[in-house]
Amino acid sequence: MLDRVNTLIRQIQFHRSEVEIYHLLLRKGELTVREIAEELQLSTRIVRERLKRLLREGIVGRRLVDRGWIGYVYYAEDPKKVAKNIRSKLIEIAGMLEKV
């Protein structure tokens, strides 16, 4: 049972670099993976991994751009929307914990 509780709690914890990425995007606007990696001195692999989760959780968004190359730029979602997404996730986790 304790393992199940720990697993559920881990779902709502954000890694420090995820928080840093969101904060950077809030300050700077749209950035590429490479720009984020350079700003935060992280590998592009780590940035991609973190962005994948942030996208899934609705914390950041992305859009396709053509700047002589075709790729994505990432941006921070509105903090009110993020708070709503996190609140919903907490309610979902709380419901699961009650069943444990």
Summary of the structure (lengths in Angstrom):
residues: 100
radius of gyration: 15.5
end to end distance: 6.6
largest distance: 53.1
contacts: 255
relative contact order: 0.17
helix: 66%
strand: 15%
